[in-house]
């Protein structure tokens, strides 16, 4: 009987079969964010500014924007909607607005 290693029996990642491509392609797809044009379409007609959507006032720093975005993203993510008492549709809309506000502010600050 041969000795088994720790990873024996675990599913191995096969980019040809799984369809995610090589690790660099997976990372770039993971880091992809909403484009500025998409953000402008989502925020078109909004009465609130991107800072108000994030719950911040004027004169905030980039680190405050980033931490507010991360905090709200955890609360408003559609997968967590039932835990927070939201419908999936309401959480999806709020999350899209949050992403659009972050994209606009990211382009302004960076």
C-alpha positions as CSV (number, residue, x, y, z in Angstrom):
1,X,0.0,0.0,0.0
2,X,1.5,3.4,-1.0
3,X,1.5,6.3,1.3
4,X,-1.0,9.0,0.4
5,X,-0.2,12.7,0.4
6,X,-2.2,15.5,1.9
7,X,-3.6,16.6,-1.5
8,X,-4.4,13.1,-2.8
9,X,-8.1,12.8,-3.6
10,X,-8.7,16.6,-3.8
11,X,-10.0,18.1,-7.0
12,X,-7.3,19.7,-9.0
13,X,-7.9,22.9,-10.9
14,X,-7.9,22.3,-14.7
15,X,-8.1,25.6,-16.6
16,X,-9.0,23.8,-19.8
17,X,-12.0,22.2,-18.2
18,X,-13.0,24.8,-15.6
19,X,-12.9,27.7,-18.0
20,X,-11.3,30.3,-15.9
21,X,-8.1,30.5,-17.9
22,X,-4.7,30.9,-16.4
23,X,-4.2,32.5,-12.9
24,X,-3.4,35.9,-14.3
25,X,-6.6,36.0,-16.3
26,X,-8.6,34.9,-13.2
27,X,-7.0,37.6,-11.1
28,X,-7.7,40.3,-13.6
29,X,-11.3,39.2,-14.0
30,X,-11.6,39.2,-10.2
31,X,-10.3,42.7,-9.9
32,X,-12.4,44.1,-12.7
33,X,-14.7,46.8,-11.6
34,X,-17.5,48.8,-13.0
35,X,-16.5,51.1,-15.8
36,X,-17.0,54.8,-15.5
37,X,-19.7,54.8,-18.3
38,X,-21.6,52.1,-16.5
39,X,-21.3,54.0,-13.2
40,X,-22.7,57.2,-14.9
41,X,-25.7,55.2,-16.2
42,X,-26.5,53.8,-12.8
43,X,-26.1,57.2,-11.1
44,X,-28.0,59.1,-13.7
45,X,-30.9,60.9,-12.2
46,X,-29.8,60.3,-8.6
47,X,-30.4,63.1,-6.1
48,X,-27.6,61.9,-3.9
49,X,-23.9,62.4,-4.5
50,X,-21.5,59.5,-4.5
51,X,-20.3,60.6,-1.1
52,X,-23.8,60.6,0.3
53,X,-24.4,57.1,-1.1
54,X,-21.4,56.0,1.0
55,X,-22.7,57.9,4.0
56,X,-19.8,60.4,4.0
57,X,-19.5,64.1,4.0
58,X,-17.2,66.4,2.1
59,X,-13.5,66.6,3.0
60,X,-13.1,62.8,3.4
61,X,-9.9,61.0,2.7
62,X,-9.5,58.0,0.3
63,X,-9.0,55.6,3.2
64,X,-12.3,56.7,4.7
65,X,-14.0,56.2,1.4
66,X,-12.5,52.8,1.0
67,X,-13.4,51.6,4.5
68,X,-17.0,52.9,4.1
69,X,-17.3,51.1,0.8
70,X,-16.1,47.8,2.3
71,X,-18.4,48.1,5.3
72,X,-21.5,48.9,3.1
73,X,-20.5,46.2,0.6
74,X,-20.8,43.6,3.3
75,X,-24.1,44.9,4.4
76,X,-25.7,45.4,1.0
77,X,-24.4,42.4,-1.0
78,X,-27.3,40.5,-2.5
79,X,-26.0,37.2,-1.1
80,X,-26.5,38.6,2.4
81,X,-29.8,40.3,1.7
82,X,-32.0,37.9,3.8
83,X,-29.7,38.3,6.8
84,X,-30.1,42.1,6.6
85,X,-33.9,42.1,6.0
86,X,-33.7,43.2,2.4
87,X,-35.1,41.6,-0.7
88,X,-32.6,40.4,-3.3
89,X,-33.8,43.0,-5.8
90,X,-33.5,45.9,-3.4
91,X,-30.0,44.6,-2.3
92,X,-28.9,44.3,-5.9
93,X,-30.0,47.8,-6.7
94,X,-28.4,49.3,-3.6
95,X,-25.2,47.3,-4.3
96,X,-25.0,48.6,-7.9
97,X,-25.4,52.2,-6.6
98,X,-22.7,51.5,-4.1
99,X,-20.3,50.2,-6.8
100,X,-21.1,53.1,-9.1
101,X,-20.4,55.6,-6.3
102,X,-17.1,53.9,-5.5
103,X,-16.1,53.9,-9.2
104,X,-16.8,57.6,-9.6
105,X,-14.8,58.4,-6.4
106,X,-12.0,56.1,-7.4
107,X,-11.6,57.9,-10.7
108,X,-11.6,61.3,-8.9
109,X,-9.1,60.4,-6.2
110,X,-6.7,58.3,-8.3
